[in-house]
Amino acid sequence: MTDKDLYGGMIRLHILHHAAKEPVFGLGIIEELRHHGYQLSPGTLYPMLHGMEKKGYLTSRHVQAGRRSRRVYEITGQGHIALTDARNRVKELFGELVEGK
């Protein structure tokens, strides 16, 4: 199992967490994840974002950023539900892994 296999779900949750606060874009998420020790390339992140959009967790649109167009992603209602459910499951797992429950 590679780190990407192990941490892929955590990265997706991190994306949903930030998208729930404000629209996100690829390079911004790459930078944010780098602050948490994840080293993702655009070739890894963008298929992940597209997959989350395909599943209905995110929606995207193009916006003008200066002279270029940027795709921004926003969380959907289904994404909010998934994030809430995941938070509950992570709390339970955290208890088992860290607190020895």
C-alpha positions, -999 to 999 in steps of 0.1 A, spaced: 0 0 0 14 34 -9 10 66 10 -15 78 -16 -36 47 -10 -35 52 28 -41 90 28 -63 95 -2 -95 95 19 -80 120 43 -70 143 15 -105 142 1 -119 151 35 -95 179 37 -107 192 3 -143 190 15 -135 208 47 -120 237 29 -146 237 1 -173 240 29 -156 273 40 -151 288 5 -146 278 -31 -112 262 -37 -90 257 -67 -64 231 -76 -31 249 -69 -45 265 -38 -54 231 -24 -20 218 -33 -4 246 -13 -28 240 16 -21 203 17 16 210 15 13 228 49 0 196 63 28 174 49 11 161 18 30 164 -15 5 162 -43 11 169 -80 -16 183 -102 -17 149 -119 -28 134 -87 -51 162 -74 -71 170 -105 -84 135 -111 -93 134 -74 -113 167 -77 -130 154 -109 -139 122 -92 -154 141 -62 -174 162 -87 -186 131 -105 -198 116 -72 -217 148 -65 -196 161 -36 -183 191 -55 -194 213 -83 -171 234 -104 -172 265 -126 -147 286 -145 -139 321 -132 -116 347 -146 -84 353 -126 -67 381 -143 -59 371 -178 -66 334 -173 -95 312 -164 -94 291 -133 -117 263 -123 -131 266 -88 -148 239 -68 -176 244 -43 -191 219 -20 -226 206 -27 -255 196 -4 -244 160 -8 -208 170 0 -220 187 32 -238 155 42 -208 134 34 -185 158 54 -207 157 85 -209 119 84 -171 117 79 -164 140 108 -184 117 131 -166 86 118 -132 103 122 -140 113 158 -147 76 165 -116 64 148 -95 91 165 -107 77 198 -96 42 189 -63 52 174 -51 78 198 -70 76 230 -70 38 231 -108 34 234 
